[in-house]
């Protein structure tokens, strides 16, 4: 009897938790390198190592028992991933691809070189450069820390020259925190971008295998609140078949050009005229595709695992006319499982995924998914269930 394949996942958040769920049906084992013994994925994975992914020896020791390494987040330093590869363990996505999700300056330069739709941008090492960029392109401008930001953190809307020093002050304070995320000074610059007057945000998620097989999920409209994705609508309303196909091909080309193995989420901003610009890249399962667990023939989590194992990829198509996913953020309801009594009694078709996290204000603690033929009705069902789980009895 041959032993099962072992996938090592670095990071113990809800993405790793849902990857583990997908691994069960594939008959593969999951090892977890977690930040603590009680984080989301560590509650359900049997083989857990609590350690520091920035420690070379700990990372190499963890990887030694795995056939392939993949990620719950994109923060493992590239030089450490190269060491894992040199030790003979596959890393998917590999460091050459992953750097484009880690470093916004690298990503912007590569997108420009590939002719992808970029906003105007400039890499700035001093406040004076940011001011000059704003004067040239017009205020306001967006300033982003090149490394370490997430969920809207490490991002500033700069309305004029008087605010230009603030991002650089954060960099100057080595090891400082930005809304809870630690920013390291090393290798960090500010990426200045033109302010894009977008009408909505879209997400195109694709999966790609080492052999180059790739599939694209339907384009999704995403709703952002305070820099956090709070809702997704799939397929994105109002896109023609030609527009949707064009965006899927854009994401597939990016995945191919960067050599991504696994999931790639291309976040897009759409202008009034229908044109788009690339906003962010993520190389892992993504919040904007959580709907695929219940609304697609093959979930993003299963296709990510299939890709990193070099298995044929599954059908990404919708299994309902409309799919709405609403995130559950920490609110006044602390007994989430108890609240399911009302949620399920009211709507037997609603799907709920809780992440095993302590409820804290604004924290992602779960999501709900509704499917159906009437978008307005599906949206109402998803929002009611999520609202009730967040403590709003009138949702």
C-alpha positions in Angstrom: 0.0 0.0 0.0 1.4 3.4 -1.0 1.4 6.2 1.5 -1.0 9.2 0.9 0.4 12.4 -0.4 1.1 15.1 2.2 0.4 18.7 1.6 2.0 21.2 3.9 0.1 24.4 4.5 1.9 27.4 5.9 -0.5 29.5 8.0 -3.4 28.4 10.1 -6.2 30.7 9.2 -9.6 29.9 7.7 -8.2 29.4 4.2 -6.1 26.5 5.5 -9.2 25.2 7.4 -11.2 25.1 4.2 -8.3 23.6 2.3 -8.2 20.8 4.9 -11.9 20.2 4.3 -11.3 19.8 0.6 -8.4 17.5 1.2 -10.5 14.8 2.8 -12.3 13.8 -0.3 -9.1 13.7 -2.3 -7.5 11.3 0.2 -4.5 13.5 0.9 -3.0 14.4 4.3 -2.5 17.9 5.5 0.3 19.1 7.7 0.0 22.6 9.2 2.6 25.1 10.2 0.4 27.3 12.5 0.9 30.5 14.4 -0.7 29.0 17.5 -2.4 25.8 18.8 -5.9 27.2 18.7 -6.0 29.1 15.4 -8.8 28.3 12.9 -7.2 25.5 11.0 -5.3 24.0 14.0 -8.7 23.2 15.5 -9.4 20.6 12.7 -6.1 19.4 11.3 -4.5 16.5 13.1 -0.9 17.1 12.2 0.0 20.6 13.5 3.4 22.2 14.1 3.3 25.5 16.0 6.1 27.6 14.7 7.5 30.6 13.0 7.4 30.6 9.2 10.2 33.2 9.1 12.6 30.8 10.9 14.6 29.0 8.3 15.3 25.8 10.4 11.7 25.5 11.6 10.4 25.9 8.0 12.8 23.4 6.6 12.0 20.9 9.3 8.3 21.3 8.7 8.7 20.9 4.9 10.8 17.8 5.2 7.7 15.7 5.9 5.7 17.1 3.0 5.4 16.3 -0.7 4.5 19.9 -1.6 4.1 23.2 0.3 1.4 25.7 -0.2 0.0 28.7 1.7 -2.8 30.2 3.7 -1.1 33.6 3.2 1.7 35.1 1.0 4.1 36.4 3.7 6.8 33.7 3.7 10.1 35.3 2.6 11.1 34.3 -0.9 14.7 33.4 0.1 13.3 30.8 2.6 11.1 29.3 -0.1 14.1 28.9 -2.3 15.8 27.0 0.5 12.8 24.7 0.7 13.0 24.1 -3.0 16.7 23.4 -2.7 15.9 20.8 -0.1 13.9 18.9 -2.7 10.3 19.9 -1.6 8.0 21.4 -4.2 6.7 24.9 -3.4 3.5 25.9 -5.1 3.1 28.7 -6.0 6.9 29.0 -6.3 8.9 32.0 -5.1 9.3 33.5 -8.6 5.5 33.8 -8.9 4.7 34.6 -5.2 6.9 37.7 -5.1 4.3 39.4 -7.3 1.7 38.9 -4.6 4.2 39.9 -1.8 5.5 43.1 -3.3 3.3 45.7 -4.9 6.2 47.5 -6.5 7.3 44.3 -8.2 3.8 43.5 -9.3 3.1 46.9 -10.8 6.4 46.8 -12.8 5.6 43.3 -14.1 2.0 44.2 -15.0 3.3 47.2 -16.9 5.9 45.1 -18.8 3.1 42.7 -19.8 0.9 45.4 -21.0 -1.8 44.7 -18.4 -4.2 47.5 -17.5 -2.4 49.4 -14.7 -3.2 52.7 -13.0 -0.5 55.3 -13.3 2.0 54.5 -10.6 5.4 55.4 -9.2 7.7 53.8 -6.7 8.5 56.4 -4.0 11.3 56.3 -1.4 10.7 59.8 -0.1 7.7 62.0 0.6 8.9 64.5 -2.0 8.5 61.9 -4.8 5.0 61.3 -3.6 4.2 65.0 -3.7 5.6 65.3 -7.2 3.5 62.3 -8.3 0.4 63.9 -6.9 1.1 67.2 -8.5 1.7 65.5 -11.9 -1.3 63.2 -11.9 -3.7 65.2 -9.7 -4.9 64.8 -6.1 -6.0 62.6 -4.4 -3.6 59.7 -4.9 -3.4 56.3 -3.3 -0.2 55.4 -1.4 0.4 51.7 -0.6 3.1 50.0 1.5 4.9 47.7 -1.0 5.0 44.8 1.4 3.0 43.7 4.4 -0.4 45.4 3.8 -3.6 43.4 3.6 -7.4 44.0 3.8 -7.0 47.7 3.2 -4.3 48.0 5.9 -1.1 49.9 4.8 -3.1 51.9 2.3 -3.7 55.7 2.4 -5.8 58.1 0.4 -3.6 61.2 0.2 -5.6 64.3 -0.5 -2.7 66.7 -0.7 1.0 67.4 0.0 0.4 67.9 3.7 -0.4 64.2 4.1 2.4 62.8 2.1 4.8 62.2 5.0 2.5 59.8 6.9 3.2 56.5 5.0 7.0 57.1 5.2 6.8 57.7 8.9 5.3 54.2 9.2 8.2 52.8 7.3 10.7 54.7 9.4 9.4 53.1 12.5 10.8 49.6 11.9 8.5 46.9 13.3 5.6 49.3 13.7 2.0 48.2 13.3 -0.6 49.4 10.9 -4.1 48.5 12.2 -2.7 45.4 13.7 -0.4 44.3 10.9 3.4 44.5 11.6 5.4 46.4 8.9 9.1 45.6 8.5 11.3 48.4 7.2 13.5 46.0 5.1 12.8 46.3 1.4 9.7 48.4 1.9 8.9 51.4 -0.3 5.7 53.3 -1.0 3.8 52.7 -4.3 1.9 55.8 -5.4 -1.0 55.2 -7.7 -3.5 57.4 -9.4 -6.9 57.6 -7.7 -9.2 55.5 -9.9 -12.8 56.6 -9.9 -14.2 53.1 -10.2 -17.8 52.2 -10.2 -17.4 48.7 -8.8 -14.8 46.0 -8.0 -14.5 42.7 -9.7 -12.6 39.5 -9.0 -11.4 36.9 -11.5 -10.1 33.7 -9.9 -8.3 31.1 -11.9 -6.5 27.8 -11.1 -3.4 26.6 -12.9 -1.5 23.3 -12.7 2.3 22.8 -13.2 1.6 21.4 -16.6 -0.2 24.6 -17.6 -3.8 23.3 -17.5 -5.9 26.2 -16.3 -9.6 27.0 -15.6 -11.3 30.3 -14.8 -14.2 30.8 -12.4 -17.1 33.1 -13.4 -16.2 36.8 -12.8 -17.5 38.0 -9.5 -18.6 41.4 -8.3 -17.2 42.2 -4.9 -18.5 44.7 -2.3 -15.8 46.3 -0.1 -16.5 48.0 3.3 -13.6 49.7 5.0 -11.2 47.8 2.8 -12.7 44.4 3.7 -14.7 42.3 1.3 -18.1 42.0 2.8 -20.1 40.4 -0.1 -19.7 38.8 -3.5 -22.2 38.3 -6.3 -21.5 35.6 -8.9 -21.7 36.0 -11.8 -21.0 39.7 -11.8 -24.3 41.4 -12.9 -24.3 43.4 -16.1 -21.2 41.9 -17.8 -21.7 40.6 -21.3 -20.4 37.2 -22.2 -17.7 38.9 -24.3 -16.6 41.2 -21.4 -16.6 38.3 -18.9 -14.5 36.2 -21.3 -12.0 39.0 -21.8 -11.5 39.3 -18.1 -11.1 35.6 -17.6 -8.5 35.5 -20.4 -6.7 38.4 -18.8 -6.4 36.5 -15.5 -5.4 33.3 -17.3 -2.7 35.2 -19.1 -1.3 36.7 -15.9 -1.3 33.2 -14.3 0.6 31.8 -17.3 3.1 34.7 -17.6 3.9 34.6 -13.8 4.1 30.8 -13.7 1.5 30.6 -10.9 0.6 27.1 -9.7 -2.6 26.9 -7.7 -5.1 29.7 -7.3 -4.7 33.2 -8.6 -7.2 36.0 -7.7 -7.0 39.1 -9.9 -8.8 41.9 -8.2 -10.0 44.6 -10.7 -11.4 48.1 -10.5 -14.0 48.8 -13.2 -14.6 52.4 -14.5 -17.8 53.9 -15.7 -16.9 53.2 -19.3 -16.5 49.5 -18.5 -12.7 49.4 -18.7 -10.7 47.9 -15.8 -7.4 48.2 -14.1 -5.6 45.6 -12.0 -5.8 46.4 -8.3 -4.2 43.4 -6.5 -3.0 39.9 -7.0 -3.4 37.0 -4.5 -1.9 33.5 -5.0 -4.0 31.3 -2.7 -7.7 30.6 -2.2 -9.4 34.0 -1.9 -12.3 35.5 0.0 -13.9 36.6 -3.2 -14.3 32.9 -4.3 -15.6 31.4 -1.0 -18.9 31.2 -2.9 -17.5 28.3 -4.9 -17.8 25.9 -2.0 -21.6 25.8 -2.4 -22.1 27.6 -5.8 -19.6 25.9 -8.2 -19.1 22.4 -9.5 -15.6 22.4 -8.0 -14.7 24.7 -5.1 -11.6 26.9 -5.3 -10.1 25.0 -2.4 -10.4 21.6 -4.2 -9.0 23.1 -7.4 -6.1 24.7 -5.5 -5.2 21.3 -4.0 -5.6 19.6 -7.3 -3.3 22.1 -8.9 -0.5 21.9 -6.4 -0.7 18.1 -6.6 -0.7 18.3 -10.5 -4.1 16.5 -10.8 -6.5 17.4 -13.6 -8.6 20.5 -12.6 -12.3 20.4 -11.9 -15.2 22.2 -13.5 -15.3 25.8 -12.3 -18.8 26.5 -13.6 -21.8 27.7 -11.5 -24.3 25.2 -10.2 -27.0 27.9 -9.8 -28.1 31.0 -11.7 -27.0 33.4 -9.0 -24.7 32.9 -6.0 -24.3 35.5 -3.2 -21.7 35.1 -0.4 -21.9 37.5 2.6 -19.1 37.6 5.1 -20.0 37.3 8.8 -18.0 39.9 10.8 -17.8 39.9 14.5 -20.7 41.8 16.1 -22.8 41.6 19.2 -23.7 37.9 18.7 -21.1 35.7 20.5 -22.8 32.3 20.3 -22.6 31.8 16.6 -23.6 28.1 16.7 -26.5 28.9 18.9 -27.7 31.6 16.4 -27.9 28.9 13.7 -31.2 27.8 15.3 -32.9 30.9 13.9 -30.9 31.0 10.6 -31.6 27.4 9.6 -35.2 27.5 10.8 -35.9 30.5 8.6 -34.0 29.3 5.5 -33.3 25.6 5.0 -31.3 26.3 1.8 -28.8 28.7 3.3 -25.2 27.5 3.7 -23.1 28.6 6.7 -19.4 28.3 7.2 -18.0 29.3 10.6 -14.3 29.6 11.1 -13.9 28.6 14.8 -12.7 32.1 15.7 -13.4 34.2 18.8 -15.8 36.9 18.0 -14.1 40.3 17.8 -15.6 43.5 16.3 -15.1 43.5 12.5 -13.2 40.2 12.4 -14.1 37.7 9.7 -15.6 34.8 11.7 -17.5 33.1 8.9 -19.6 33.4 5.7 -22.9 32.5 4.4 -23.9 31.5 0.8 -27.3 31.7 -0.9 -28.1 30.4 -4.4 -31.2 30.7 -6.6 -32.8 32.1 -9.7 -33.8 35.6 -8.5 -30.8 37.8 -7.6 -32.8 40.1 -5.3 -34.2 37.2 -3.3 -30.9 35.4 -3.1 -29.2 38.6 -1.9 -31.9 39.2 0.7 -31.5 35.7 2.1 -27.7 35.9 2.4 -27.8 39.3 4.1 -30.4 38.2 6.6 -28.5 35.1 7.6 -25.2 37.0 7.9 -26.9 39.9 9.7 -28.5 37.6 12.3 -25.1 35.9 13.0 -23.6 39.4 13.5 -26.3 40.2 16.1 -28.9 42.1 14.1 -32.3 40.5 14.8 -33.9 42.8 12.3 -31.6 41.8 9.4 
